[in-house]
């Protein structure tokens, strides 16, 4: 063993094998007991002591024997002196190295700090989760509805069934609902009432068929709170069958109502189930979006 290697282990020129065994055992025992401070059983202190003893033999000229091991074990079990673990209060065989008991307090502090950081991160994750969940729930607003063909009646001047004409504007009754997330759509009235304030997208398709040489004559208006937003219309004798679609983006305040009006004196005929009314929230007003403070 070179002088530098000896110095690396001892901090002096004396090799581990040259130390008195009682000194080696005493120092190893002290380190072993420091390592086992949290153990409720004194017998547990013997385990790290034996491990340290093995490492000493590998780095020195000492020879192992059953007697030495038994003596060290017995000394560990009989230890009654005070045990301190402040920084550098551990005069182990390997002088001024950060051994088991020297680093114990710092390890406990690091453990507490790590636990605190993990706890803080978990709180942040759960806060974000609840914010995303609340925001997602508030934007799950969508509906899709179609008309029921059974509401059509035979027209005196036609051989086909139609809805209309009427003397006043009449909301189209889209009573067949296949989607109503958020329950904003009322199939009885045919009216959508905004559950939340935000930006909404509405679309509708109007279909009518009157046959050859008959007059297609209808106009359907998308109304917001009684005011016209967009419309589709048809007035010609060239097409006996036609359809038209419209899409619009509207900013609605909670409680605003949207519906489709059939203009007075107009009618839509045959296959009323082809008429579709849909809508959904694109995104909510951020001023009203749920917020959870960190």
C-alpha positions as CSV (number, residue, x, y, z in Angstrom):
1,X,0.0,0.0,0.0
2,X,1.5,3.4,-1.0
3,X,1.9,6.3,1.3
4,X,-0.6,8.3,-0.6
5,X,-3.2,5.6,-0.4
6,X,-2.6,5.3,3.4
7,X,-3.0,9.0,3.7
8,X,-6.2,8.9,1.7
9,X,-7.7,6.5,4.2
10,X,-6.2,7.8,7.5
11,X,-5.2,11.4,7.0
12,X,-1.8,10.3,8.5
13,X,1.1,8.0,7.7
14,X,-0.1,5.2,9.8
15,X,-1.8,2.3,7.9
16,X,-5.1,0.9,9.2
17,X,-3.4,-2.4,9.9
18,X,-0.9,-0.7,12.3
19,X,-3.7,0.6,14.6
20,X,-4.4,-1.2,17.8
21,X,-7.3,-3.4,17.4
22,X,-9.1,-2.0,20.4
23,X,-8.8,1.5,18.8
24,X,-10.2,0.2,15.5
25,X,-13.0,-1.6,17.2
26,X,-13.9,1.4,19.3
27,X,-14.0,3.8,16.4
28,X,-15.9,1.4,14.1
29,X,-18.3,0.7,16.9
30,X,-19.0,4.3,17.4
31,X,-19.7,4.9,13.7
32,X,-21.9,1.8,13.6
33,X,-24.0,2.9,16.5
34,X,-24.4,6.3,15.0
35,X,-25.7,4.7,11.9
36,X,-28.3,2.7,13.9
37,X,-29.7,5.6,15.9
38,X,-33.2,5.1,14.6
39,X,-33.2,1.4,15.4
40,X,-35.4,0.3,18.3
41,X,-33.4,-2.9,18.8
42,X,-29.7,-2.7,20.0
43,X,-29.0,-5.9,18.1
44,X,-29.4,-4.0,14.9
45,X,-26.3,-2.0,15.7
46,X,-24.1,-5.0,15.2
47,X,-25.0,-5.3,11.5
48,X,-23.5,-2.1,10.2
49,X,-20.6,-2.6,12.6
50,X,-19.8,-5.9,10.9
51,X,-20.0,-4.3,7.5
52,X,-17.6,-1.6,8.5
53,X,-15.2,-4.1,9.9
54,X,-15.3,-6.0,6.6
55,X,-14.3,-2.9,4.7
56,X,-11.5,-2.2,7.2
57,X,-10.0,-5.7,6.6
58,X,-10.2,-5.1,2.8
59,X,-8.1,-1.9,3.2
60,X,-5.6,-3.1,5.7
61,X,-3.3,-5.9,6.8
62,X,-5.7,-7.0,9.6
63,X,-6.7,-10.7,9.5
64,X,-10.3,-11.7,10.1
65,X,-11.2,-14.3,12.6
66,X,-14.3,-15.6,14.3
67,X,-12.9,-14.3,17.6
68,X,-12.5,-10.7,16.3
69,X,-16.0,-10.7,14.9
70,X,-17.5,-12.1,18.1
71,X,-15.6,-9.5,20.2
72,X,-16.8,-6.6,18.1
73,X,-20.4,-7.9,18.1
74,X,-20.3,-8.3,21.9
75,X,-18.9,-4.8,22.3
76,X,-21.7,-3.4,20.1
77,X,-24.3,-5.1,22.2
78,X,-22.8,-3.8,25.5
79,X,-22.4,-0.2,24.4
80,X,-23.9,2.2,27.0
81,X,-22.1,5.5,26.3
82,X,-23.6,8.6,24.8
83,X,-23.8,8.8,21.0
84,X,-23.5,12.2,19.2
85,X,-23.9,12.8,15.5
86,X,-23.1,16.5,15.0
87,X,-21.0,17.4,11.9
88,X,-17.4,16.1,12.2
89,X,-18.2,14.7,15.7
90,X,-17.4,11.2,14.5
91,X,-13.7,10.2,14.9
92,X,-14.0,7.2,12.7
93,X,-11.0,5.2,11.5
94,X,-11.1,7.0,8.2
95,X,-10.4,10.5,9.6
96,X,-12.3,13.5,8.2
97,X,-14.5,11.6,5.8
98,X,-18.2,12.1,5.7
99,X,-19.1,8.8,7.3
100,X,-22.4,7.4,8.3
101,X,-23.1,9.4,11.5
102,X,-21.4,12.6,10.3
103,X,-23.9,13.0,7.5
104,X,-26.9,11.7,9.4
105,X,-28.3,15.2,10.3
106,X,-27.8,16.6,6.9
107,X,-29.5,13.5,5.4
108,X,-32.5,14.0,7.7
109,X,-32.7,17.7,6.7
110,X,-32.5,16.8,3.0
111,X,-35.3,14.2,3.5
112,X,-37.5,16.8,5.1
113,X,-36.8,19.3,2.4
114,X,-37.5,16.7,-0.3
115,X,-40.7,15.8,1.4
116,X,-41.8,19.4,1.6
117,X,-41.0,20.0,-2.1
118,X,-42.9,16.8,-3.2
119,X,-45.9,17.9,-1.0
120,X,-45.8,21.3,-2.6
121,X,-45.7,19.8,-6.1
122,X,-48.6,17.5,-5.3
123,X,-50.7,20.4,-4.1
124,X,-49.9,22.3,-7.4
125,X,-50.8,19.3,-9.5
126,X,-54.1,18.8,-7.7
127,X,-54.9,22.5,-8.0
128,X,-54.3,22.4,-11.7
129,X,-56.4,19.2,-12.0
130,X,-59.4,20.8,-10.3
131,X,-59.0,24.0,-12.4
132,X,-58.9,21.9,-15.7
133,X,-61.8,19.8,-14.5
134,X,-64.0,22.7,-13.5
135,X,-63.2,24.5,-16.8
136,X,-63.9,21.4,-18.8
137,X,-67.3,20.8,-17.1
138,X,-68.3,24.4,-17.7
139,X,-67.6,24.1,-21.4
140,X,-69.4,20.8,-22.0
141,X,-72.4,22.5,-23.7
142,X,-73.6,21.1,-27.0
143,X,-76.9,20.0,-28.6
144,X,-78.2,18.5,-31.7
145,X,-81.9,18.2,-32.7
146,X,-84.1,17.4,-35.7
147,X,-87.7,17.9,-36.5
148,X,-90.4,15.1,-36.3
149,X,-92.1,14.4,-39.6
150,X,-95.3,13.6,-37.7
151,X,-96.0,17.3,-37.1
152,X,-96.5,18.0,-40.9
153,X,-100.0,18.2,-42.3
154,X,-101.5,17.9,-45.7
155,X,-101.9,21.2,-47.5
156,X,-105.1,22.0,-49.4
157,X,-103.3,23.1,-52.5
158,X,-100.7,20.3,-52.4
159,X,-100.5,16.6,-52.2
160,X,-97.6,16.7,-49.8
161,X,-97.4,17.2,-46.0
162,X,-95.9,20.5,-44.8
163,X,-95.2,22.5,-41.7
164,X,-96.8,25.8,-42.2
165,X,-97.8,28.3,-43.5
166,X,-98.8,30.4,-40.4
167,X,-100.1,33.9,-39.9
168,X,-97.2,34.8,-37.6
169,X,-93.6,33.8,-37.2
170,X,-93.4,30.4,-35.5
171,X,-90.4,28.8,-33.8
172,X,-89.5,25.6,-35.5
173,X,-90.0,22.7,-33.1
174,X,-86.8,20.6,-33.2
175,X,-88.2,18.0,-30.8
176,X,-86.0,15.0,-31.7
177,X,-82.9,15.5,-29.5
178,X,-79.8,13.3,-29.9
179,X,-77.4,15.4,-27.9
180,X,-78.0,17.9,-25.1
181,X,-74.9,18.3,-22.9
182,X,-75.4,21.1,-20.4
183,X,-79.2,20.9,-20.9
184,X,-79.3,24.3,-22.6
185,X,-81.8,23.2,-25.3
186,X,-85.5,22.9,-24.6
187,X,-87.0,20.5,-27.1
188,X,-90.6,21.5,-26.2
189,X,-90.1,25.1,-27.1
190,X,-87.2,24.6,-29.6
191,X,-85.2,27.2,-27.8
192,X,-81.6,27.1,-26.6
193,X,-80.8,29.1,-23.4
194,X,-77.1,29.7,-22.7
195,X,-76.1,28.1,-19.4
196,X,-72.8,30.0,-19.4
197,X,-71.5,33.2,-20.9
198,X,-69.1,32.7,-23.8
199,X,-68.6,32.2,-27.5
200,X,-71.1,29.8,-29.2
201,X,-71.3,28.2,-32.6
202,X,-74.7,27.5,-34.2
203,X,-75.6,25.8,-37.4
204,X,-78.8,24.7,-39.1
205,X,-79.9,23.0,-42.3
206,X,-83.3,23.6,-43.8
207,X,-84.7,21.1,-46.3
208,X,-88.0,21.3,-48.3
209,X,-89.5,19.3,-51.1
210,X,-92.7,20.4,-52.9
211,X,-92.5,18.4,-56.2
212,X,-92.3,19.5,-59.8
213,X,-93.8,22.8,-60.9
214,X,-94.6,23.7,-57.3
215,X,-93.2,26.8,-55.6
216,X,-90.4,26.4,-52.9
217,X,-91.3,29.2,-50.5
218,X,-89.7,29.4,-47.1
219,X,-87.5,31.6,-45.0
220,X,-86.0,30.5,-41.7
221,X,-84.3,33.0,-39.3
222,X,-81.9,32.3,-36.5
223,X,-83.0,34.6,-33.7
224,X,-81.1,35.8,-30.7
225,X,-83.2,37.3,-27.9
226,X,-85.9,38.2,-30.5
227,X,-83.5,39.8,-33.0
228,X,-82.4,38.4,-36.3
229,X,-78.9,37.0,-36.6
230,X,-78.7,35.1,-39.9
231,X,-81.2,33.4,-42.2
232,X,-81.7,31.0,-45.2
233,X,-84.5,31.4,-47.7
234,X,-86.0,30.0,-50.9
235,X,-88.5,31.5,-53.3
236,X,-88.6,29.9,-56.8
237,X,-90.5,27.5,-59.0
238,X,-87.4,26.1,-60.7
239,X,-86.4,23.7,-57.9
240,X,-88.9,21.4,-56.5
241,X,-86.4,20.3,-53.8
242,X,-83.6,22.2,-52.1
243,X,-81.7,22.6,-48.9
244,X,-79.6,25.4,-47.4
245,X,-77.3,25.6,-44.4
246,X,-76.0,28.4,-42.3
247,X,-73.4,28.6,-39.5
248,X,-72.8,31.5,-37.2
249,X,-70.6,32.4,-34.2
250,X,-72.3,34.4,-31.4
251,X,-71.2,35.9,-28.1
252,X,-73.9,35.0,-25.6
253,X,-74.5,36.1,-22.0
254,X,-75.8,33.6,-19.6
255,X,-79.6,33.4,-20.1
256,X,-79.6,34.6,-23.8
257,X,-81.9,32.6,-26.0
258,X,-81.4,31.3,-29.5
259,X,-84.0,29.7,-31.8
260,X,-85.1,29.3,-35.4
261,X,-88.2,31.1,-36.7
262,X,-90.2,30.1,-39.7
263,X,-91.4,33.4,-41.3
264,X,-95.1,33.9,-41.6
265,X,-96.8,32.7,-44.8
266,X,-93.9,30.3,-45.5
267,X,-93.7,26.5,-45.3
268,X,-91.3,23.6,-45.4
269,X,-92.5,20.2,-46.8
270,X,-91.7,16.5,-46.7
271,X,-88.8,14.8,-44.9
272,X,-88.9,17.2,-41.9
273,X,-86.3,15.0,-40.3
274,X,-83.7,16.4,-42.7
275,X,-83.9,19.7,-40.9
276,X,-81.2,20.0,-38.3
277,X,-80.4,22.5,-35.5
278,X,-77.0,22.3,-33.6
279,X,-75.0,24.4,-31.3
280,X,-72.1,24.2,-28.9
281,X,-69.9,26.4,-26.7
282,X,-66.6,27.3,-28.4
283,X,-65.0,28.7,-25.2
284,X,-66.3,30.5,-22.0
285,X,-65.8,34.1,-21.0
286,X,-62.6,33.9,-19.0
287,X,-64.0,36.5,-16.5
288,X,-66.6,33.9,-15.4
289,X,-64.3,30.8,-15.7
290,X,-63.8,28.9,-12.5
291,X,-60.5,29.8,-10.7
292,X,-58.7,28.2,-7.8
293,X,-56.0,30.1,-6.1
294,X,-52.6,28.5,-5.7
